[in-house]
Amino acid sequence: MSDKSLRELGEEYESAAAIIKERIAAKRKQLRELKESICSNEAYVLKSELKTLYAEQRETREIAEYLKTYYDPHEGKKEIFSYK
């Protein structure tokens, strides 16, 4: 079992979000460089992967923020993944 604090775990999640951001940038570059039609199967696959990566990045950033500020005194603190 790890002895890391929630803040340290949050920082690890932040690092993971940065890696996902780099993957997004690479996929976007691939999409821009497509010589074929933007409606090709390859473009469809890239767009689908981007959609998944954007969701992963958003959730990873939210978890990071939640962990890093878990013990901070917040009035009316929002729940993690409350998309209301």
C-alpha positions in Angstrom: 0.0 0.0 0.0 1.2 3.5 -0.8 1.8 6.2 1.7 1.1 9.0 -0.8 -1.2 11.9 0.3 -4.3 12.8 -1.7 -2.5 15.9 -2.9 0.4 13.7 -4.3 -2.1 11.4 -6.0 -3.8 14.5 -7.4 -0.5 15.6 -8.8 0.0 12.2 -10.4 -3.5 12.5 -12.0 -2.4 16.0 -13.3 0.6 14.5 -14.9 -1.5 11.8 -16.5 -3.8 14.5 -17.9 -0.8 16.3 -19.4 0.2 13.0 -21.1 -3.3 12.6 -22.5 -3.2 16.2 -23.7 0.0 15.4 -25.7 -1.8 12.3 -27.2 -4.7 14.6 -28.2 -2.2 17.0 -29.9 -0.6 14.2 -31.8 -4.0 12.8 -33.0 -5.2 16.3 -34.0 -2.0 16.7 -36.0 -2.6 13.4 -37.7 -6.2 14.5 -38.6 -4.9 17.8 -40.0 -2.3 16.0 -42.2 -4.8 13.6 -43.8 -4.3 13.9 -47.5 -7.5 12.1 -48.2 -11.0 13.4 -47.6 -11.8 14.5 -44.1 -14.7 12.0 -44.3 -12.5 9.0 -44.8 -12.5 6.0 -42.5 -9.2 7.0 -41.1 -10.6 10.4 -40.2 -13.6 8.8 -38.6 -11.3 6.6 -36.4 -9.1 9.6 -35.4 -12.2 11.6 -34.5 -13.6 8.8 -32.5 -10.2 8.4 -30.6 -10.2 12.2 -30.0 -13.6 12.1 -28.5 -12.5 9.4 -26.1 -9.3 11.2 -25.2 -11.1 14.4 -24.5 -13.4 12.6 -22.1 -10.4 10.9 -20.4 -8.6 14.2 -20.1 -11.6 16.0 -18.6 -12.2 13.3 -16.1 -8.6 13.0 -15.1 -8.3 16.7 -14.5 -11.5 16.6 -12.4 -10.2 13.8 -10.3 -6.8 15.6 -9.9 -8.6 18.7 -8.7 -10.8 16.8 -6.4 -8.0 14.9 -4.8 -5.7 18.0 -4.5 -8.4 20.0 -2.8 -10.1 17.2 -0.8 -9.3 18.6 2.6 -9.6 22.3 1.6 -12.5 24.0 3.4 -15.1 24.6 0.6 -18.6 25.5 1.3 -20.9 23.6 -1.0 -18.1 21.5 -2.5 -19.2 19.9 -5.7 -19.3 16.2 -6.1 -16.9 14.6 -8.5 -18.5 13.9 -11.8 -21.7 15.8 -11.0 -22.7 17.0 -14.5 -25.7 19.0 -13.6 
